[in-house]
Amino acid sequence: MINLNRLPTPITLEDLEKLAPVAFEELVRMNIIHRSIVLAWLNGRSTSPVGKGYADVEIDKEDAKHSYLKMKCFIDYQSKREVGRKVSHSMS
């Protein structure tokens, strides 16, 4: 388990390599877009589809990428209703 209070903010791969090597190894095995999503979530940022304007980071085909992280990497995240049926995602 990573003690996020020990990590500097914003959390970078370099920090994880030194302070949380197991997490670092997991992240470097991911493709770059999945790694970017997880790093954004670790830094308390939210994600949503491109062009929506309500999350910190906008990603093309966002739902498919989140599903991959949940089903293949076992990363849990939460969804927050933003506008109407629109949602943003962040690390739970």
ROLUM-273544 format. One record per atom (N, C-alpha, C): residue in one letter; atom name; residue number from 0; x negated, y, z. Coordinates in Angstrom, 2 decimals. Atoms other than C-alpha are relative to their C-alpha. Layout:
residues N
bavex=a guse=CA fiba=NUM x=X y=Y z=Z .
...
END
This chain:
residues 92
bavex=m guse=N fiba=0 x=-0.84 y=-1.17 z=0.00 .
bavex=m guse=CA fiba=0 x=0.00 y=0.00 z=0.00 .
bavex=m guse=C fiba=0 x=-0.89 y=1.24 z=0.00 .
bavex=i guse=N fiba=1 x=0.77 y=-1.24 z=0.09 .
bavex=i guse=CA fiba=1 x=-1.32 y=3.44 z=-0.91 .
bavex=i guse=C fiba=1 x=0.55 y=1.01 z=1.00 .
bavex=n guse=N fiba=2 x=-0.38 y=-1.11 z=-0.87 .
bavex=n guse=CA fiba=2 x=-1.28 y=6.15 z=1.73 .
bavex=n guse=C fiba=2 x=-0.13 y=1.27 z=-0.83 .
bavex=l guse=N fiba=3 x=0.03 y=-1.17 z=0.87 .
bavex=l guse=CA fiba=3 x=-0.32 y=9.08 z=-0.50 .
bavex=l guse=C fiba=3 x=-0.48 y=1.25 z=0.73 .
bavex=n guse=N fiba=4 x=0.48 y=-1.15 z=-0.77 .
bavex=n guse=CA fiba=4 x=-1.18 y=11.49 z=2.32 .
bavex=n guse=C fiba=4 x=-1.52 y=0.12 z=-0.04 .
bavex=r guse=N fiba=5 x=1.46 y=-0.03 z=0.11 .
bavex=r guse=CA fiba=5 x=-4.85 y=10.54 z=1.90 .
bavex=r guse=C fiba=5 x=-0.48 y=0.50 z=-1.35 .
bavex=l guse=N fiba=6 x=0.41 y=-0.40 z=1.35 .
bavex=l guse=CA fiba=6 x=-4.87 y=11.41 z=-1.78 .
bavex=l guse=C fiba=6 x=0.16 y=1.50 z=-0.19 .
bavex=p guse=N fiba=7 x=-0.13 y=-1.43 z=0.31 .
bavex=p guse=CA fiba=7 x=-5.53 y=14.96 z=-2.97 .
bavex=p guse=C fiba=7 x=1.13 y=0.22 z=-0.99 .
bavex=t guse=N fiba=8 x=-1.03 y=-0.31 z=0.98 .
bavex=t guse=CA fiba=8 x=-2.88 y=16.70 z=-5.02 .
bavex=t guse=C fiba=8 x=-0.55 y=1.00 z=-1.00 .
bavex=p guse=N fiba=9 x=-0.74 y=1.09 z=0.60 .
bavex=p guse=CA fiba=9 x=-2.41 y=16.49 z=-7.88 .
bavex=p guse=C fiba=9 x=-0.84 y=-1.27 z=-0.03 .
bavex=i guse=N fiba=10 x=0.67 y=1.30 z=0.04 .
bavex=i guse=CA fiba=10 x=-3.25 y=12.78 z=-7.95 .
bavex=i guse=C fiba=10 x=-0.49 y=-0.25 z=-1.42 .
bavex=t guse=N fiba=11 x=0.58 y=0.30 z=1.32 .
bavex=t guse=CA fiba=11 x=-5.59 y=11.88 z=-10.81 .
bavex=t guse=C fiba=11 x=-0.52 y=-1.44 z=-0.02 .
bavex=l guse=N fiba=12 x=0.59 y=1.33 z=0.11 .
bavex=l guse=CA fiba=12 x=-7.01 y=8.63 z=-12.13 .
bavex=l guse=C fiba=12 x=-1.32 y=-0.08 z=0.75 .
bavex=e guse=N fiba=13 x=1.28 y=-0.02 z=-0.69 .
bavex=e guse=CA fiba=13 x=-10.39 y=9.64 z=-10.73 .
bavex=e guse=C fiba=13 x=0.19 y=-0.17 z=1.51 .
bavex=d guse=N fiba=14 x=-0.29 y=0.15 z=-1.43 .
bavex=d guse=CA fiba=14 x=-8.89 y=9.97 z=-7.23 .
bavex=d guse=C fiba=14 x=0.39 y=-1.44 z=0.31 .
bavex=l guse=N fiba=15 x=-0.45 y=1.37 z=-0.22 .
bavex=l guse=CA fiba=15 x=-7.19 y=6.60 z=-7.53 .
bavex=l guse=C fiba=15 x=-1.15 y=-1.00 z=-0.12 .
bavex=e guse=N fiba=16 x=1.14 y=0.91 z=0.16 .
bavex=e guse=CA fiba=16 x=-10.40 y=4.95 z=-8.73 .
bavex=e guse=C fiba=16 x=-0.80 y=-0.10 z=1.30 .
bavex=k guse=N fiba=17 x=0.79 y=-0.03 z=-1.24 .
bavex=k guse=CA fiba=17 x=-12.16 y=6.00 z=-5.51 .
bavex=k guse=C fiba=17 x=0.81 y=-0.45 z=1.22 .
bavex=l guse=N fiba=18 x=-0.77 y=0.17 z=-1.24 .
bavex=l guse=CA fiba=18 x=-9.33 y=5.85 z=-2.95 .
bavex=l guse=C fiba=18 x=1.04 y=-1.11 z=-0.05 .
bavex=a guse=N fiba=19 x=-1.00 y=1.06 z=0.14 .
bavex=a guse=CA fiba=19 x=-6.91 y=3.25 z=-4.33 .
bavex=a guse=C fiba=19 x=-0.35 y=-0.84 z=-1.23 .
bavex=p guse=N fiba=20 x=0.49 y=0.72 z=1.19 .
bavex=p guse=CA fiba=20 x=-8.83 y=0.91 z=-6.66 .
bavex=p guse=C fiba=20 x=1.00 y=-0.98 z=-0.60 .
bavex=v guse=N fiba=21 x=-0.98 y=0.95 z=0.55 .
bavex=v guse=CA fiba=21 x=-6.01 y=-1.63 z=-7.01 .
bavex=v guse=C fiba=21 x=1.02 y=0.75 z=-0.85 .
bavex=a guse=N fiba=22 x=-0.94 y=-0.82 z=0.78 .
bavex=a guse=CA fiba=22 x=-3.58 y=1.08 z=-8.15 .
bavex=a guse=C fiba=22 x=-0.67 y=0.50 z=-1.27 .
bavex=f guse=N fiba=23 x=0.75 y=-0.46 z=1.17 .
bavex=f guse=CA fiba=23 x=-6.26 y=2.43 z=-10.48 .
bavex=f guse=C fiba=23 x=-0.04 y=-1.09 z=-1.07 .
bavex=e guse=N fiba=24 x=0.07 y=1.11 z=0.94 .
bavex=e guse=CA fiba=24 x=-6.69 y=-1.01 z=-12.08 .
bavex=e guse=C fiba=24 x=1.34 y=-0.23 z=-0.70 .
bavex=e guse=N fiba=25 x=-1.33 y=0.16 z=0.60 .
bavex=e guse=CA fiba=25 x=-2.93 y=-1.30 z=-12.64 .
bavex=e guse=C fiba=25 x=0.27 y=1.09 z=-1.04 .
bavex=l guse=N fiba=26 x=-0.27 y=-1.11 z=0.92 .
bavex=l guse=CA fiba=26 x=-2.74 y=2.13 z=-14.26 .
bavex=l guse=C fiba=26 x=-0.84 y=-0.07 z=-1.26 .
bavex=v guse=N fiba=27 x=0.84 y=0.03 z=1.20 .
bavex=v guse=CA fiba=27 x=-5.68 y=1.66 z=-16.61 .
bavex=v guse=C fiba=27 x=0.40 y=-1.13 z=-0.95 .
bavex=r guse=N fiba=28 x=-0.49 y=1.08 z=0.87 .
bavex=r guse=CA fiba=28 x=-4.08 y=-1.55 z=-17.92 .
bavex=r guse=C fiba=28 x=1.24 y=0.41 z=-0.78 .
bavex=m guse=N fiba=29 x=-1.22 y=-0.47 z=0.69 .
bavex=m guse=CA fiba=29 x=-0.94 y=0.37 z=-18.95 .
bavex=m guse=C fiba=29 x=-0.38 y=0.80 z=-1.24 .
bavex=n guse=N fiba=30 x=0.27 y=-0.90 z=1.12 .
bavex=n guse=CA fiba=30 x=-0.64 y=2.15 z=-22.25 .
bavex=n guse=C fiba=30 x=0.13 y=1.43 z=0.50 .
bavex=i guse=N fiba=31 x=0.15 y=-1.38 z=-0.48 .
bavex=i guse=CA fiba=31 x=-1.17 y=5.88 z=-22.03 .
bavex=i guse=C fiba=31 x=1.33 y=0.67 z=0.37 .
bavex=i guse=N fiba=32 x=-1.27 y=-0.67 z=-0.32 .
bavex=i guse=CA fiba=32 x=2.49 y=6.95 z=-22.07 .
bavex=i guse=C fiba=32 x=0.57 y=-0.52 z=1.32 .
bavex=h guse=N fiba=33 x=-0.48 y=0.55 z=-1.27 .
bavex=h guse=CA fiba=33 x=3.46 y=4.57 z=-19.24 .
bavex=h guse=C fiba=33 x=-0.86 y=0.52 z=1.15 .
bavex=r guse=N fiba=34 x=0.91 y=-0.53 z=-1.02 .
bavex=r guse=CA fiba=34 x=0.40 y=5.70 z=-17.29 .
bavex=r guse=C fiba=34 x=0.34 y=1.46 z=0.30 .
bavex=s guse=N fiba=35 x=-0.36 y=-1.42 z=-0.19 .
bavex=s guse=CA fiba=35 x=1.41 y=9.35 z=-17.82 .
bavex=s guse=C fiba=35 x=1.28 y=0.14 z=0.81 .
bavex=i guse=N fiba=36 x=-1.26 y=-0.04 z=-0.74 .
bavex=i guse=CA fiba=36 x=4.92 y=8.67 z=-16.53 .
bavex=i guse=C fiba=36 x=-0.26 y=-0.31 z=1.47 .
bavex=v guse=N fiba=37 x=0.26 y=0.39 z=-1.39 .
bavex=v guse=CA fiba=37 x=3.66 y=6.91 z=-13.39 .
bavex=v guse=C fiba=37 x=-0.80 y=1.08 z=0.73 .
bavex=l guse=N fiba=38 x=0.76 y=-1.08 z=-0.64 .
bavex=l guse=CA fiba=38 x=1.11 y=9.65 z=-12.68 .
bavex=l guse=C fiba=38 x=0.89 y=1.21 z=0.29 .
bavex=a guse=N fiba=39 x=-0.93 y=-1.11 z=-0.25 .
bavex=a guse=CA fiba=39 x=3.83 y=12.28 z=-13.07 .
bavex=a guse=C fiba=39 x=0.87 y=-0.32 z=1.21 .
bavex=w guse=N fiba=40 x=-0.83 y=0.40 z=-1.13 .
bavex=w guse=CA fiba=40 x=6.06 y=10.35 z=-10.66 .
bavex=w guse=C fiba=40 x=-0.78 y=0.03 z=1.30 .
bavex=l guse=N fiba=41 x=0.82 y=-0.02 z=-1.21 .
bavex=l guse=CA fiba=41 x=3.21 y=9.91 z=-8.16 .
bavex=l guse=C fiba=41 x=-0.24 y=1.42 z=0.50 .
bavex=n guse=N fiba=42 x=0.20 y=-1.41 z=-0.36 .
bavex=n guse=CA fiba=42 x=2.78 y=13.68 z=-8.23 .
bavex=n guse=C fiba=42 x=1.32 y=0.73 z=0.28 .
bavex=g guse=N fiba=43 x=-1.27 y=-0.59 z=-0.37 .
bavex=g guse=CA fiba=43 x=6.45 y=14.24 z=-7.41 .
bavex=g guse=C fiba=43 x=0.75 y=0.67 z=-1.14 .
bavex=r guse=N fiba=44 x=-0.66 y=-0.60 z=1.16 .
bavex=r guse=CA fiba=44 x=7.46 y=15.25 z=-10.93 .
bavex=r guse=C fiba=44 x=1.09 y=-0.93 z=-0.51 .
bavex=s guse=N fiba=45 x=-1.09 y=0.79 z=0.57 .
bavex=s guse=CA fiba=45 x=10.56 y=14.08 z=-12.79 .
bavex=s guse=C fiba=45 x=-0.15 y=-0.06 z=-1.51 .
bavex=t guse=N fiba=46 x=0.07 y=0.18 z=1.45 .
bavex=t guse=CA fiba=46 x=11.02 y=12.85 z=-16.36 .
bavex=t guse=C fiba=46 x=1.41 y=-0.06 z=-0.59 .
bavex=s guse=N fiba=47 x=-1.27 y=0.06 z=0.72 .
bavex=s guse=CA fiba=47 x=13.81 y=13.11 z=-18.93 .
bavex=s guse=C fiba=47 x=-0.31 y=-0.07 z=-1.49 .
bavex=p guse=N fiba=48 x=0.22 y=-0.01 z=1.45 .
bavex=p guse=CA fiba=48 x=14.31 y=12.81 z=-22.70 .
bavex=p guse=C fiba=48 x=-0.43 y=1.38 z=-0.51 .
bavex=v guse=N fiba=49 x=0.47 y=-1.23 z=0.63 .
bavex=v guse=CA fiba=49 x=12.76 y=15.44 z=-24.97 .
bavex=v guse=C fiba=49 x=1.18 y=0.91 z=-0.32 .
bavex=g guse=N fiba=50 x=-0.98 y=-1.00 z=0.39 .
bavex=g guse=CA fiba=50 x=14.73 y=18.64 z=-25.46 .
bavex=g guse=C fiba=50 x=1.13 y=0.24 z=0.99 .
bavex=k guse=N fiba=51 x=-1.10 y=-0.16 z=-0.96 .
bavex=k guse=CA fiba=51 x=16.93 y=18.40 z=-22.36 .
bavex=k guse=C fiba=51 x=-0.22 y=1.19 z=0.92 .
bavex=g guse=N fiba=52 x=0.30 y=-1.21 z=-0.76 .
bavex=g guse=CA fiba=52 x=15.17 y=21.09 z=-20.32 .
bavex=g guse=C fiba=52 x=0.29 y=-0.04 z=1.48 .
bavex=y guse=N fiba=53 x=-0.30 y=0.01 z=-1.43 .
bavex=y guse=CA fiba=53 x=15.95 y=19.87 z=-16.82 .
bavex=y guse=C fiba=53 x=-0.99 y=-0.81 z=0.83 .
bavex=a guse=N fiba=54 x=1.01 y=0.74 z=-0.75 .
bavex=a guse=CA fiba=54 x=12.95 y=17.70 z=-15.83 .
bavex=a guse=C fiba=54 x=-1.37 y=0.63 z=-0.21 .
bavex=d guse=N fiba=55 x=1.36 y=-0.54 z=0.10 .
bavex=d guse=CA fiba=55 x=9.28 y=18.47 z=-15.30 .
bavex=d guse=C fiba=55 x=-0.73 y=-0.47 z=-1.26 .
bavex=v guse=N fiba=56 x=0.69 y=0.61 z=1.15 .
bavex=v guse=CA fiba=56 x=8.08 y=16.12 z=-18.07 .
bavex=v guse=C fiba=56 x=1.06 y=-0.59 z=-0.92 .
bavex=e guse=N fiba=57 x=-0.95 y=0.53 z=0.97 .
bavex=e guse=CA fiba=57 x=10.00 y=15.33 z=-21.25 .
bavex=e guse=C fiba=57 x=-0.71 y=-1.02 z=-0.88 .
bavex=i guse=N fiba=58 x=0.62 y=1.13 z=0.69 .
bavex=i guse=CA fiba=58 x=9.33 y=12.02 z=-23.02 .
bavex=i guse=C fiba=58 x=0.95 y=-0.53 z=-1.08 .
bavex=d guse=N fiba=59 x=-0.77 y=0.59 z=1.08 .
bavex=d guse=CA fiba=59 x=10.50 y=10.62 z=-26.35 .
bavex=d guse=C fiba=59 x=0.34 y=-1.45 z=0.34 .
bavex=k guse=N fiba=60 x=-0.50 y=1.36 z=-0.29 .
bavex=k guse=CA fiba=60 x=12.58 y=7.40 z=-25.98 .
bavex=k guse=C fiba=60 x=-0.22 y=-0.36 z=1.47 .
bavex=e guse=N fiba=61 x=0.27 y=0.09 z=-1.43 .
bavex=e guse=CA fiba=61 x=12.40 y=7.89 z=-22.23 .
bavex=e guse=C fiba=61 x=0.64 y=-1.21 z=0.67 .
bavex=d guse=N fiba=62 x=-0.68 y=1.12 z=-0.65 .
bavex=d guse=CA fiba=62 x=14.97 y=5.25 z=-21.22 .
bavex=d guse=C fiba=62 x=-0.71 y=-1.33 z=-0.25 .
bavex=a guse=N fiba=63 x=0.70 y=1.25 z=0.31 .
bavex=a guse=CA fiba=63 x=13.10 y=2.45 z=-22.99 .
bavex=a guse=C fiba=63 x=-1.31 y=-0.10 z=0.78 .
bavex=k guse=N fiba=64 x=1.26 y=0.00 z=-0.73 .
bavex=k guse=CA fiba=64 x=9.85 y=3.46 z=-21.33 .
bavex=k guse=C fiba=64 x=0.23 y=-0.25 z=1.49 .
bavex=h guse=N fiba=65 x=-0.33 y=0.24 z=-1.42 .
bavex=h guse=CA fiba=65 x=11.47 y=3.57 z=-17.88 .
bavex=h guse=C fiba=65 x=0.41 y=-1.45 z=0.22 .
bavex=s guse=N fiba=66 x=-0.41 y=1.40 z=-0.11 .
bavex=s guse=CA fiba=66 x=13.07 y=0.18 z=-18.46 .
bavex=s guse=C fiba=66 x=-1.21 y=-0.92 z=-0.01 .
bavex=y guse=N fiba=67 x=1.22 y=0.79 z=0.06 .
bavex=y guse=CA fiba=67 x=9.68 y=-1.24 z=-19.39 .
bavex=y guse=C fiba=67 x=-0.72 y=0.03 z=1.34 .
bavex=l guse=N fiba=68 x=0.70 y=-0.13 z=-1.29 .
bavex=l guse=CA fiba=68 x=8.12 y=0.11 z=-16.19 .
bavex=l guse=C fiba=68 x=0.72 y=-0.77 z=1.11 .
bavex=k guse=N fiba=69 x=-0.78 y=0.70 z=-1.04 .
bavex=k guse=CA fiba=69 x=10.94 y=-1.34 z=-14.09 .
bavex=k guse=C fiba=69 x=-0.06 y=-1.51 z=-0.19 .
bavex=m guse=N fiba=70 x=-0.11 y=1.43 z=0.25 .
bavex=m guse=CA fiba=70 x=11.17 y=-4.75 z=-15.75 .
bavex=m guse=C fiba=70 x=-1.35 y=-0.71 z=-0.10 .
bavex=k guse=N fiba=71 x=1.29 y=0.66 z=0.23 .
bavex=k guse=CA fiba=71 x=7.56 y=-5.49 z=-16.69 .
bavex=k guse=C fiba=71 x=-1.04 y=0.33 z=1.07 .
bavex=c guse=N fiba=72 x=1.01 y=-0.42 z=-0.99 .
bavex=c guse=CA fiba=72 x=5.57 y=-3.52 z=-14.08 .
bavex=c guse=C fiba=72 x=0.56 y=0.05 z=1.42 .
bavex=f guse=N fiba=73 x=-0.67 y=0.03 z=-1.30 .
bavex=f guse=CA fiba=73 x=8.11 y=-3.76 z=-11.23 .
bavex=f guse=C fiba=73 x=-0.13 y=1.33 z=0.76 .
bavex=i guse=N fiba=74 x=0.07 y=-1.34 z=-0.61 .
bavex=i guse=CA fiba=74 x=8.01 y=0.01 z=-10.60 .
bavex=i guse=C fiba=74 x=1.42 y=0.49 z=0.19 .
bavex=d guse=N fiba=75 x=-1.34 y=-0.48 z=-0.33 .
bavex=d guse=CA fiba=75 x=11.08 y=1.29 z=-8.85 .
bavex=d guse=C fiba=75 x=0.04 y=1.51 z=-0.14 .
bavex=y guse=N fiba=76 x=-0.18 y=-1.45 z=0.13 .
bavex=y guse=CA fiba=76 x=12.38 y=4.75 z=-9.66 .
bavex=y guse=C fiba=76 x=1.45 y=0.33 z=0.29 .
bavex=q guse=N fiba=77 x=-1.37 y=-0.43 z=-0.26 .
bavex=q guse=CA fiba=77 x=15.45 y=6.77 z=-8.90 .
bavex=q guse=C fiba=77 x=0.46 y=0.94 z=-1.10 .
bavex=s guse=N fiba=78 x=-0.60 y=-0.87 z=1.00 .
bavex=s guse=CA fiba=78 x=17.81 y=8.59 z=-11.21 .
bavex=s guse=C fiba=78 x=0.83 y=1.05 z=0.72 .
bavex=k guse=N fiba=79 x=-0.74 y=-1.11 z=-0.61 .
bavex=k guse=CA fiba=79 x=19.26 y=11.99 z=-10.34 .
bavex=k guse=C fiba=79 x=0.86 y=0.64 z=-1.08 .
bavex=r guse=N fiba=80 x=-0.92 y=-0.64 z=0.94 .
bavex=r guse=CA fiba=80 x=22.32 y=13.38 z=-12.09 .
bavex=r guse=C fiba=80 x=-0.32 y=1.49 z=-0.07 .
bavex=e guse=N fiba=81 x=0.36 y=-1.41 z=0.20 .
bavex=e guse=CA fiba=81 x=21.45 y=16.78 z=-13.56 .
bavex=e guse=C fiba=81 x=1.17 y=0.82 z=-0.52 .
bavex=v guse=N fiba=82 x=-1.07 y=-0.75 z=0.66 .
bavex=v guse=CA fiba=82 x=24.08 y=18.11 z=-15.98 .
bavex=v guse=C fiba=82 x=0.93 y=-0.99 z=-0.67 .
bavex=g guse=N fiba=83 x=-0.94 y=0.94 z=0.60 .
bavex=g guse=CA fiba=83 x=27.21 y=16.15 z=-16.84 .
bavex=g guse=C fiba=83 x=-0.48 y=-1.43 z=0.20 .
bavex=r guse=N fiba=84 x=0.49 y=1.39 z=-0.07 .
bavex=r guse=CA fiba=84 x=26.02 y=12.64 z=-17.68 .
bavex=r guse=C fiba=84 x=-1.51 y=-0.08 z=-0.13 .
bavex=k guse=N fiba=85 x=1.45 y=-0.03 z=0.16 .
bavex=k guse=CA fiba=85 x=22.38 y=13.71 z=-18.05 .
bavex=k guse=C fiba=85 x=-0.68 y=-0.29 z=1.33 .
bavex=v guse=N fiba=86 x=0.74 y=0.33 z=-1.23 .
bavex=v guse=CA fiba=86 x=19.87 y=12.33 z=-15.54 .
bavex=v guse=C fiba=86 x=-1.49 y=0.23 z=-0.20 .
bavex=s guse=N fiba=87 x=1.47 y=-0.02 z=0.02 .
bavex=s guse=CA fiba=87 x=16.23 y=12.80 z=-14.64 .
bavex=s guse=C fiba=87 x=-0.46 y=-1.14 z=0.89 .
bavex=h guse=N fiba=88 x=0.53 y=1.14 z=-0.73 .
bavex=h guse=CA fiba=88 x=14.01 y=10.11 z=-13.18 .
bavex=h guse=C fiba=88 x=-1.23 y=0.42 z=0.79 .
bavex=s guse=N fiba=89 x=1.19 y=-0.24 z=-0.82 .
bavex=s guse=CA fiba=89 x=11.41 y=10.18 z=-10.40 .
bavex=s guse=C fiba=89 x=-0.30 y=-1.24 z=0.82 .
bavex=m guse=N fiba=90 x=0.41 y=1.16 z=-0.80 .
bavex=m guse=CA fiba=90 x=9.50 y=7.76 z=-8.21 .
bavex=m guse=C fiba=90 x=0.82 y=-0.06 z=1.27 .
bavex=s guse=N fiba=91 x=-0.78 y=0.14 z=-1.23 .
bavex=s guse=CA fiba=91 x=11.57 y=6.35 z=-5.38 .
bavex=s guse=C fiba=91 x=-0.90 y=-0.46 z=1.13 .
END
